[in-house]
Amino acid sequence: MNQSKFSLADVLSVSSALLFGFVCFLGLNFLNIGTEKVWGMDRTTGCIIIALVCASSLFFTAYGARLLKRTNGNFKTSFVLEVILLILFVLLAFFFTTKSSPFTHYFTVSAQKSEINSKLQKSIEQAENIFSKYETYANTRINLYENILRGVVDSEYTDPPTYKLYGFEPSRTVAGNTQIETKMFTIRADLFPSHYSDTISGKGIKEVANDWIQDAKNATSSWKPIGIVGIVQDIEKNSNEWLDTLVTFSKKRELGEQVDNFADSLSFANVKTYFTKLNSPTPLSIGLALLSYGLMLLSWVVTKRSTRYPGLKFLFGWGKTNDNEL
């Protein structure tokens, strides 16, 4: 009976190679965290290309051996090439089971996810607190300014210089309370400009930051390998950008105001070393690597040699055969 051109074993071999390549990509993505270019390409593309090279080098040596095993002619040459490919496969398999392998690197990093998550959560909470701290600062400043304005209005006739310093018009022209409302509107608009928060469009600075922070929390709590890299790379940059924006808002001063700018101290644990340091492979990574190798070799294992195959005894001249091809 003729063998199927593409058997279930072949499907398993291809699937295992693809999964192996995907894990290699994750490991390379970890290893190159913070790197902009890989092989002269952007980091993601470079990691994908290298992962494909890793997976295809294993798959094509195994599948090439499978094709040579089922050959119907040139048995001696085909057998030698088959053995060479199998040796190459074993050598590649050995390399991809060492600590330098992107496949095993993914699992060594994932084994430390508890420590990584703990440090990242602190950084995320710190970023989240920037906005609540700023709102406390701004509201305190607004309340203080309103109290001062009311005191200044009450002292219109007893302390004219201060009344003028705060930019008030004579009360006989414009009522003091009306002027206070105008000034309060101005300080609120300065400290909370329209692009600070926009709950309708969801595109205000605060809403965009909160969305990113929520995604970061989800990625760390559920350990999403691709998302976690973006968080590690962006958490410090984003936090500092948000802080700088809020400090800029706080630099605006109303007439007569004497206050400090908004300030917050940020410190971030260095978690990139968890991703870039090569460690010994974990038992899980070794076991899964061996399983992948076995599945990639499965199509070679189950492939039957041609019925015309003379066997090793005759193949190397240890016996005689009537096969005219030898």
N, C-alpha and C positions, 0 to 999 in steps of 0.2 A: 504494500500500500504506500502511495506517495505521501511524503510528509507535507504538512501544511506549510506554505511559504512564510507565514507569520503566525506562530503558535502562541499558546497561552504563556509558555515560558519566555517567549520573546517580549510579550506585553509586560510581564513582570520585570524583565531585565531593563526595558526602557523606563518603566515607572520608577524602579529603584534608582536608576541613573538620574532621572529628573529630580527626585526627592533628595538624592545625595548632592546634586548641584545646588538645589535651593538652600540646603543647610550650609553648604560652602559659601553661598552668597551672604547668608546671615552672619557667618563667622568673619568673612572679609569686611562686611559692613561694620562689625564691632571693631575689628583690628584697625581699620582706617578712619575711625571716628575723629572728627576734627580736621581731616585731610580734604582739601578741595579737589585735588587731581589724583587719579590713579591710572597709570599707564597713559598719561597725557590726555585722559578723558575726565569728565566730571565723575565724582566719586561713585555714584550709583551705577552709571554705565560701565565704568572700569571694573567694579566688583562683579557685575553681571557677566562681563566678558571672561574674567578670570575663572569664575565659577563654572561657566560653560566649558572652558578648557579643561578644568579639573575633572568634571563629570564625563565629558566626551572622551578624554584620554583613557579612562577606565573602561567605558562602555565599548569603544571601538576596538580596543585590544581584545576584550572578551568576545565581542560579536565577530571580529575578524577571525579569531580562533575557531569560532563556531562554523563560519563559512568554509574555512579550510578543512575542517574535520569532515564535512559532508561532500568533499570534492569527489569527482568521478574519474580523475586522471592526474598525472604528474604527482603521484602519491609521495615519493620521497621528498621532493621540493616542498610540497604542501605541508608535509608533516614537520619538516624542519622549521618552516615559517610559523606553523601553528605553535610549536614549542617556544619559539622566540617571542611570539605575542603573549603566550601564557607567562613566560618569565618576566616580560615587561609589566604585565598585569600585577604579578606578585610584588615586584619592586615598587610600582606605583601604590599598590595597596598598603605596603609597609610605610611608605612616606606619608600617606594620608591618614595613618593611624598614630603618627608622632605628634608632639606638641606644636610643631610648626605647621600642622595642617589646619586650614580654615574650618574643616569639618569638625575636628575635635575641639577647636578653639571656641566654637559656638557653645558647646556644652560646658566647657570650663568656666566661661563667663556666666552662663545661666545658673551654674551651681552656686554662684555668689549673689544671686538676685535679691536675697533678703537684705544683705548689707547695702547693696546698691539702692534698693527701693527705700530703705530707711533714710539714707542720706538725701535722696532725691525728694522725698516727701517733705523734709525740712526746708529744702530750697523752694519747693512749690508753695508751701505755707507762707514762707517769707515773702514771696512774690505776691501772694493773695492779700497779705496784710498791708501791703503798700497803700492800697486804695482806701482801706478803712482808716488807716493812720492819717492819710491826707484829708479825708472827710472830717475827721475829728479836729485836725489842725484848722481847716478852712471854717468849719462851723464855730469853733472857739473864737477865731479871729472875727467872724461876722458878728457874733454876739457882743464881743468886746467893743467893736467899732460902733455898734448901735447904742450901747450904753454911754460911750463917750460922746456921741453926737447929741444924745438927749441932754446930757449935762452941759454941753456947749450951748445948745439952744436956750437952756434955762439961764445961762450966764451972758446972754446977748448984751445986756446993758452994764453988767458988772465986769466983764472981761472982753471988751470989743476986739482986742488983738487976736485972741484965740478964736473968737467967732469968725473973724475974717480969715484966719489961717486955714480953717476947715472949709472955706469956700462958700459960706452961707450968705445969702442975700438978706437985706433987712426984712424982718418979719412983716413989716407993714406992706411990703411988695409981694412976697410969697410966704405963706404960712410955714412956720418952722417944721411941723409934722410932714407937710408935703415935701419939703426939701429933704427931710430925713428919708422918706420913702424912696425918693429918686436916688439918693446916695446909696441906700441899701440895695436897690436894684442893680446899681453899677458894680458894687463890690461882689455881689453874688454872680453876676455875669463874668466878672474878671476871674474869680476863683473857680467857678464852674461854667466854663464856656460851653457853647452848644455841642461841640464835638467831644466834650468830656464824657457825657452819657447821652445815649439816644436809644431808649427802650423800644421805640417804634421800628426803626430800621435795624436795630441791633448792631450798628456799625460805629457806635461811639467807642472811644478809647477803652472805657471801662468794660463794655460788653465784649469787645474783641478780646481783651485780656482775660476776662472771666471764661470765655469759651475755650481759649487756649489752655488755661489753667485746669478746666474741667477735663479736657481731653488728656492733659498730662497726668492727671490723677487716675483716669481710667487706664491709660497705657501702663503706668507703673504698678497699679494694684493687680492688673491681670497679666502683667509681663508680656507686652506686645513688642517683640524683638525689633521690628522696623521702627515703630513709633518711639521706642525708648531712646534710640540713637538721636532722633531729632530733639527730644527733650534735653538730653545731656548737652547737646551742642547749643541749644537756644535759650535755656533757662537763665543763664547769667546775662546774656546779651539782651534778652527781652526785658528782664527785670530792671536792668540799668537804664534801658530806653524809657520804660514807663516812669521810673523815678526821675530821670532828667526832665521829662515832659511835665510832671507834676511840680517839680522845683521851678520850672519856667513859669507856670501859672502863678505860683506863690510869689514871684518876684514883682508882680504888679502891686503898686501902692496907690492907695486913695489919699486925698488931701489930708494932711495931718497925721497919717498913720506912721507909727514907729514900731515895727515888728520884725522878727527874724523870718528868713525864708524857711520853707518846709525842708526838713532834713530827715534822713533815715539811713541807718548803717546796714549795709548788706554784706554778707559773707557767705561764700559757697564752698562746700566740700568738694575736693577734687576727686570725682568718680571716674574720670577718663582712664586712669591707670588700671581700673578693673577690666576695661575693655581692650587695652593695648598690651598688657603684660601676658606673655605666653607661659602657661602652666602645664604641668603633666596631664595627660588625658585622663578623664574620669572613666571608671569601669563601664558606665552607661555608654559613653561615646565610643569606646572600643567595641563593646558588644553590638551597637547599632552599625558601626562601620563594618564589622565582620558579616553582619546580616546583609548589608547592602552588597558587599562583595559576593556573597553566596548567591544572592538573587541575580546579580549581573552575570554570573557564570552559569546560571541555571540553564540557559538556552544551549550553552556549549555542552553541559553535562548530559542533557536529555537527547541531544542530537545524535543520531546513529550514523556510523560511518557507512560509506558505500559498500554494497555487497561485493564489489569488485576489489575492495581493499585487501591486499595480500597478507597483512600482518607484519609485525616488526621483524619476524624471522626472515621473511623473504625480502622485506623492504630494504634491508641493509646487506643483502647478499648472504644471509646465513642459511639459505635454502634455495630451492628452485621453484619457479612458477611458470605456467604457460601463458600468463597474461602478457600479451605482446607490447603492452604499454610500459613494462618495466625493463 
